[in-house]
Amino acid sequence: GFLVAALAPAEEPAERFLEALRENGYYDVALDYLETFSDSPAVSADFKKVLPFERAETLIKSTANIRNVDEWEAVLDEAQKLLSQSAQLADTPELQARSQRYEGNLLYRRARVYMRRSEDDRLTAQEQQALMKKAQEQLQRSMEVYQQARASLKDLISNFQIDPDDPGSAGKKKSLE
């Protein structure tokens, strides 16, 4: 929930519950929970707009518990598809920064896949080096994307205007920081 607080009502119970599921490693339950919101009239349109981002974040975080490299890579592929779909929905600076942040995290995790694959003793030294080179490229790209996201957020925060008629606008700025 990096920016859900900025888009949904403050302290939305659904977001708190989702974060608790993720923090406790219940990624499958979190994904099922997110699926229930797709057609729910109880959830705002703004919250529905960030559902693909939330699914991608949950998938990316779930890779920390995956030991099988093929499964790990498949989960990252699914998260990449969600991020690609979500990028088209990123019509605000907040969502664009969020998309960049997730992309950076995904690239970092993908680099870890390449590093893990390079540890296979059945590979030749040349194959291992090629995988490490791919990992380095992914890490470099990840760093570039993170720097772009950081710059975007910095601009967003410095240009954020607190609306005196909106008591939630100060909270929105704080959530960005």
matplotlib code that plots the C-alpha trace (Angstrom):
import matplotlib.pyplot as plt

x = [0.0, 2.6, 0.0, -3.3, -3.5, -3.2, -6.0, -8.4, -9.9, -7.4, -6.9, -9.1, -9.6, -9.1, -5.7, -4.6, -5.8, -4.0, -0.8, -1.1, -1.5, 1.6, 3.6, 2.8, 3.6, 0.1, 0.6, -1.9, -4.6, -3.7, -4.1, -7.5, -8.5, -7.6, -9.6, -12.7, -12.5, -12.6, -16.4, -17.2, -19.4, -18.1, -14.7, -14.1, -13.2, -9.8, -9.1, -10.0, -7.6, -4.7, -5.7, -3.3, -0.5, -1.4, -1.5, 1.9, 3.4, 2.0, 3.5, 6.8, 7.0, 5.9, 9.1, 11.0, 9.5, 9.9, 12.9, 12.2, 13.9, 11.5, 8.5, 10.2, 10.7, 7.1, 5.7, 7.9, 6.6, 3.0, 3.9, 5.5, 2.3, 0.3, 2.8, 2.6, -1.2, -1.1, 1.3, -1.5, -3.7, -1.0, -2.7, -1.4, 2.1, 1.5, 0.6, 3.5, 6.0, 4.5, 4.8, 8.5, 9.1, 7.5, 9.4, 12.7, 11.8, 10.9, 14.2, 16.1, 14.3, 14.9, 18.6, 18.5, 17.0, 19.9, 22.4, 20.7, 20.7, 24.4, 25.1, 24.2, 27.3, 26.1, 26.7, 30.0, 32.0, 31.1, 27.3, 27.7, 29.4, 26.7, 24.1, 26.0, 26.3, 22.5, 22.2, 24.5, 22.5, 19.2, 20.7, 22.0, 18.6, 16.9, 19.1, 18.2, 14.5, 14.7, 16.5, 13.8, 11.1, 12.9, 13.2, 9.5, 8.5, 10.7, 9.1, 5.7, 6.2, 7.8, 5.0, 2.2, -0.3, -2.2, -5.8, -7.2, -10.7, -9.6, -8.6, -7.2, -4.7, -2.1, -2.3, -1.9, 1.4, 2.6, 1.9, 4.0, 6.9]
y = [0.0, 2.6, 5.1, 3.5, 5.8, 8.7, 7.3, 5.7, 7.0, 7.3, 4.2, 2.1, -1.2, -3.2, -1.7, -2.3, -5.9, -6.4, -5.0, -7.3, -10.3, -9.4, -8.6, -12.1, -13.9, -14.8, -13.8, -16.4, -15.1, -11.5, -12.3, -13.9, -10.9, -8.5, -10.6, -10.1, -6.3, -6.5, -6.5, -5.2, -2.1, -1.5, -0.4, 3.0, 3.3, 4.8, 1.8, -0.5, 1.4, 0.4, -3.3, -4.4, -2.5, -4.2, -7.6, -7.0, -5.8, -8.9, -11.2, -9.5, -9.7, -13.4, -14.3, -13.9, -17.3, -19.1, -21.5, -23.0, -20.7, -21.6, -20.9, -17.7, -16.5, -17.4, -15.3, -12.4, -12.9, -12.6, -9.5, -8.0, -8.5, -6.8, -3.9, -3.5, -3.4, -1.0, 1.4, 2.2, 3.1, 5.3, 8.5, 10.5, 11.3, 9.2, 6.1, 6.7, 6.9, 3.8, 1.9, 2.9, 1.8, -1.6, -2.0, -1.3, -3.9, -6.4, -5.9, -6.4, -9.7, -10.8, -10.1, -12.4, -15.1, -14.8, -14.9, -18.0, -19.7, -19.0, -21.1, -24.3, -26.5, -28.2, -24.9, -24.1, -21.2, -19.3, -19.9, -18.9, -15.7, -14.9, -15.3, -13.0, -10.5, -10.5, -10.1, -7.1, -5.6, -6.1, -4.5, -1.5, -1.1, -1.5, 1.3, 3.6, 3.0, 3.5, 6.8, 7.9, 6.9, 8.8, 11.9, 11.7, 11.3, 14.2, 16.4, 15.3, 16.0, 19.4, 20.4, 19.0, 21.7, 21.1, 22.0, 23.9, 22.7, 19.0, 17.8, 14.7, 16.5, 16.8, 13.1, 12.5, 14.5, 12.6, 9.3, 10.3, 11.3]
z = [0.0, -1.0, -2.4, -1.6, 1.4, -1.0, -3.2, -0.8, 2.4, 5.2, 7.3, 5.0, 6.8, 3.6, 3.1, 6.7, 6.5, 3.2, 4.6, 7.6, 5.3, 3.4, 6.5, 7.9, 4.6, 3.7, 0.0, -1.4, 0.9, 0.1, -3.6, -3.0, -0.9, -3.7, -6.1, -4.1, -4.7, -8.5, -8.7, -5.2, -5.1, -1.5, -2.9, -4.5, -8.2, -7.1, -5.0, -7.9, -10.1, -7.9, -7.6, -10.4, -8.6, -5.3, -7.0, -8.6, -5.2, -3.5, -6.2, -6.1, -2.3, -2.4, -4.2, -1.0, 0.1, -3.1, -3.4, -6.8, -9.3, -12.1, -10.0, -8.8, -12.4, -13.3, -10.5, -11.6, -15.2, -13.9, -11.9, -15.0, -16.9, -14.2, -14.1, -17.9, -17.7, -14.7, -16.5, -18.9, -15.9, -14.4, -15.2, -12.2, -11.0, -7.9, -9.9, -12.3, -9.5, -8.0, -11.2, -11.4, -7.9, -8.5, -11.8, -9.9, -7.3, -10.0, -11.8, -8.6, -7.9, -11.5, -11.0, -8.0, -10.2, -12.6, -9.7, -8.3, -11.6, -12.0, -8.9, -10.7, -10.7, -13.9, -15.9, -17.5, -16.2, -19.4, -18.8, -15.1, -16.2, -18.8, -16.1, -13.7, -16.5, -16.9, -13.2, -13.3, -16.1, -14.2, -11.1, -13.1, -14.7, -11.3, -9.8, -12.7, -12.3, -8.5, -9.1, -11.6, -9.1, -6.3, -8.5, -9.4, -5.8, -4.7, -7.4, -6.4, -2.7, -3.4, -5.7, -3.5, -2.5, 0.8, 0.2, 3.2, 2.3, 2.3, 5.8, 4.2, 1.9, 4.7, 5.2, 1.5, 1.5, 4.6, 2.9, -0.1, 2.1]

ax = plt.figure().add_subplot(projection="3d")
ax.plot(x, y, z, "-o")
ax.set_aspect("equal")
plt.show()
